[in-house]
Amino acid sequence: MHKKLTLFSTVLLALWLASCSHSPTPTAKVAQQPTPQAAPQASSTQGTPAAVVTETEFDFGVVSEGNDYVHDFKIANKGDAVLEIIKVLPA
């Protein structure tokens, strides 16, 4: 689970860096969208994942061109089923 979250953070950062403009104070954001509801299962023991993002924005302050900046956004699964992050899009 930790490896998936680390991979997600790295992918999210890479997508953000690739899509950001040259603004004086860059800000990273995570778009919060409703957690998709799982399709009804034959067995009621399956449960539903629930992604919780506590920090949705991070301000890097003044940055210099050519440097790498990293920030991890933490995502917790507060549901009662496995949370799979399948696709990451920049906001």
C-alpha positions in Angstrom: 0.0 0.0 0.0 2.9 2.4 0.9 4.5 1.7 -2.5 1.3 2.5 -4.3 1.0 5.8 -2.5 4.7 6.7 -3.1 4.2 5.9 -6.8 1.0 8.0 -6.9 2.8 10.9 -5.3 5.7 10.7 -7.7 3.4 10.4 -10.7 1.3 13.3 -9.4 4.3 15.5 -9.0 5.7 14.6 -12.4 2.4 15.4 -14.0 2.1 18.7 -12.1 5.7 19.7 -13.1 5.0 18.9 -16.7 1.8 20.9 -16.8 2.7 23.9 -14.6 3.2 27.4 -16.0 5.9 29.8 -15.0 4.1 31.6 -12.3 6.0 33.5 -9.5 4.6 31.3 -6.7 3.8 27.8 -7.9 1.1 25.9 -6.1 0.5 22.1 -6.3 -3.2 21.1 -5.9 -5.0 17.8 -5.6 -8.5 17.9 -7.1 -11.0 16.4 -4.7 -13.7 14.5 -6.4 -16.4 12.3 -4.9 -15.2 8.8 -4.3 -16.8 6.6 -6.9 -19.2 4.1 -5.5 -18.5 0.5 -6.2 -20.9 -1.5 -8.3 -23.2 -3.7 -6.3 -21.5 -6.9 -5.4 -23.0 -10.4 -5.2 -21.6 -10.6 -1.7 -22.2 -7.8 0.9 -18.8 -8.5 2.5 -16.9 -6.6 -0.2 -17.2 -3.1 1.2 -16.3 0.2 -0.4 -13.0 2.1 -0.5 -13.0 5.8 0.6 -10.0 8.0 -0.4 -9.4 10.8 2.1 -6.9 13.6 1.1 -6.1 15.8 4.1 -3.9 18.3 2.3 -5.2 19.4 -1.1 -2.8 22.3 -1.8 0.9 23.0 -1.2 2.6 26.4 -1.9 6.3 26.0 -2.9 6.9 29.7 -2.5 9.5 31.3 -4.7 11.3 28.7 -6.8 14.3 28.8 -9.2 14.1 27.4 -12.7 15.9 24.2 -13.3 15.6 22.9 -9.7 13.4 19.9 -8.6 10.8 20.4 -6.0 9.0 17.6 -4.3 6.0 17.4 -2.0 4.1 14.2 -1.1 0.3 14.4 -0.8 -1.0 11.7 1.6 -4.0 9.7 0.7 -5.7 7.5 3.3 -8.2 4.8 2.7 -10.9 5.2 5.3 -13.2 2.6 3.6 -13.5 -1.0 4.3 -12.2 -2.3 0.9 -8.9 -2.0 -1.0 -8.4 1.4 -2.6 -6.8 1.2 -6.0 -5.5 4.4 -7.7 -5.7 3.6 -11.3 -5.4 7.0 -13.2 -3.9 10.3 -12.1 -4.7 13.5 -13.9 -3.2 17.0 -13.2 -5.6 19.6 -11.8 
